[in-house]
Amino acid sequence: MTFTISCLLLVTSFLLLSCSLPNLEDADCTQSRDSVREFYSYHFGHNLGFAAEDINARREYLTPNFFSSLSETPRDVPPGVDPFTRMDDPPKAFRVGECHVLEPGTRTSFEVLLFWKDDVKSEQRPINVEVIQSGEKWLIDRVSK
């Protein structure tokens, strides 16, 4: 009897451990999340630059509309403010957070958390990043606070 209970517990444990949790995120969110993560990894890896040549280097991640709006003068952000973080104080790190499908197969929106940490402060602030599917790629179309 003890052997049977032990075997039953062992089999039950094995089954519970071998089952994976289902991915509850919409496919549009999963695909567009990769694009947002790649863009911000590039942006943070290149000193958060936002001069004209920096914006041009990020062109492949942006919709033509958004790129055009950043290239025009005046931009919709004040001078000295990074149009991709909407901050004038460069954050140290980011995390791509919650996703919402705005239009299935076409448009998603992400909360991107920006982080600052030094000897004096530890802070996080959210921004909103909208992404549009253009052909096979998901491109950033808008960044707002």
C-alpha positions as CSV (number, residue, x, y, z in Angstrom):
1,M,0.0,0.0,0.0
2,T,2.8,2.4,0.9
3,F,4.6,1.5,-2.3
4,T,1.5,2.2,-4.3
5,I,1.0,5.6,-2.7
6,S,4.7,6.5,-3.2
7,C,4.4,5.5,-6.9
8,L,1.2,7.5,-7.3
9,L,2.8,10.6,-5.7
10,L,5.9,10.2,-7.9
11,V,3.8,10.0,-11.1
12,T,1.6,12.9,-10.1
13,S,4.7,15.0,-9.3
14,F,6.2,14.1,-12.7
15,L,3.0,15.0,-14.5
16,L,2.7,18.4,-12.7
17,L,6.3,19.3,-13.4
18,S,6.2,18.3,-17.0
19,C,3.2,20.4,-17.9
20,S,4.0,23.9,-19.0
21,L,1.8,26.9,-18.5
22,P,0.1,28.1,-21.6
23,N,1.2,31.4,-23.2
24,L,-1.7,33.8,-22.5
25,E,-0.3,36.7,-24.5
26,D,-1.9,37.4,-27.9
27,A,0.2,36.5,-30.9
28,D,0.3,40.1,-32.0
29,C,1.7,41.1,-28.7
30,T,4.4,38.4,-28.8
31,Q,5.5,39.4,-32.2
32,S,5.4,43.2,-31.7
33,R,7.1,42.9,-28.3
34,D,10.2,41.5,-30.0
35,S,10.3,44.6,-32.2
36,V,9.9,47.0,-29.2
37,R,12.6,45.1,-27.2
38,E,15.0,45.2,-30.2
39,F,14.5,48.9,-30.7
40,Y,15.0,49.9,-27.1
41,S,18.0,47.6,-26.8
42,Y,19.5,49.3,-29.8
43,H,18.6,52.8,-28.5
44,F,20.1,52.1,-25.0
45,G,23.1,50.5,-26.6
46,H,23.8,53.6,-28.6
47,N,23.9,56.1,-25.8
48,L,20.2,57.1,-26.1
49,G,21.2,59.4,-29.0
50,F,18.5,61.5,-30.6
51,A,20.4,63.9,-32.9
52,A,19.4,63.8,-36.5
53,E,22.0,61.2,-37.4
54,D,20.9,59.1,-34.4
55,I,17.2,59.2,-35.5
56,N,18.2,58.3,-39.1
57,A,20.2,55.3,-37.7
58,R,16.9,54.1,-36.0
59,R,14.8,54.5,-39.1
60,E,14.4,50.7,-39.8
61,Y,12.5,50.4,-36.5
62,L,10.1,53.3,-37.1
63,T,7.0,53.8,-39.3
64,P,7.6,56.3,-42.2
65,N,5.1,58.6,-40.5
66,F,6.8,58.6,-37.1
67,F,10.3,58.9,-38.7
68,S,9.0,61.9,-40.7
69,S,7.6,63.6,-37.7
70,L,10.9,63.2,-35.8
71,S,12.8,64.6,-38.8
72,E,10.7,67.7,-39.1
73,T,11.3,70.9,-37.2
74,P,9.9,71.6,-34.8
75,R,9.3,68.1,-33.3
76,D,6.4,67.4,-30.9
77,V,8.9,67.2,-28.0
78,P,10.8,70.1,-26.5
79,P,14.5,70.5,-27.3
80,G,16.8,68.2,-25.2
81,V,14.0,65.6,-24.7
82,D,14.6,62.2,-26.1
83,P,11.7,61.4,-28.4
84,F,12.0,57.7,-27.7
85,T,11.9,58.0,-23.9
86,R,10.1,61.4,-23.6
87,M,12.7,62.2,-20.9
88,D,15.5,64.8,-20.6
89,D,17.2,62.7,-17.9
90,P,18.6,59.5,-19.6
91,P,17.3,56.3,-17.9
92,K,19.7,53.5,-17.1
93,A,17.5,50.6,-18.2
94,F,14.1,49.6,-19.6
95,R,11.6,46.8,-19.5
96,V,8.8,46.1,-22.0
97,G,5.7,45.6,-20.0
98,E,2.0,45.1,-20.5
99,C,0.6,44.9,-24.1
100,H,-2.8,45.8,-25.5
101,V,-4.0,44.9,-28.9
102,L,-5.5,48.1,-30.3
103,E,-6.4,46.6,-33.8
104,P,-6.0,42.8,-34.2
105,G,-3.2,42.0,-36.7
106,T,-2.4,45.7,-37.1
107,R,-1.7,47.7,-34.0
108,T,-0.5,47.1,-30.4
109,S,0.4,49.3,-27.5
110,F,3.0,48.6,-24.8
111,E,3.8,50.1,-21.5
112,V,7.6,50.5,-21.4
113,L,9.1,51.1,-18.0
114,L,12.2,53.3,-17.7
115,F,14.5,52.9,-14.7
116,W,16.9,55.2,-13.0
117,K,19.2,54.0,-10.2
118,D,22.1,55.6,-8.6
119,D,23.4,56.3,-5.0
120,V,20.7,58.9,-4.5
121,K,17.5,57.5,-6.2
122,S,15.8,54.5,-7.5
123,E,12.9,55.4,-9.8
124,Q,10.8,54.0,-12.6
125,R,8.5,55.8,-15.0
126,P,6.2,54.4,-17.7
127,I,5.9,55.5,-21.3
128,N,3.5,54.2,-24.0
129,V,4.8,52.8,-27.3
130,E,2.4,52.1,-30.2
131,V,3.5,49.6,-32.8
132,I,2.0,48.9,-36.3
133,Q,2.5,45.9,-38.5
134,S,3.9,46.9,-41.8
135,G,4.4,43.9,-44.1
136,E,6.3,41.3,-42.1
137,K,7.7,43.8,-39.6
138,W,6.3,45.6,-36.5
139,L,7.4,49.2,-36.5
140,I,7.1,51.9,-33.8
141,D,4.5,54.5,-34.7
142,R,4.2,56.6,-31.6
143,V,5.8,57.2,-28.2
144,S,4.0,59.1,-25.4
145,K,4.0,59.6,-21.7
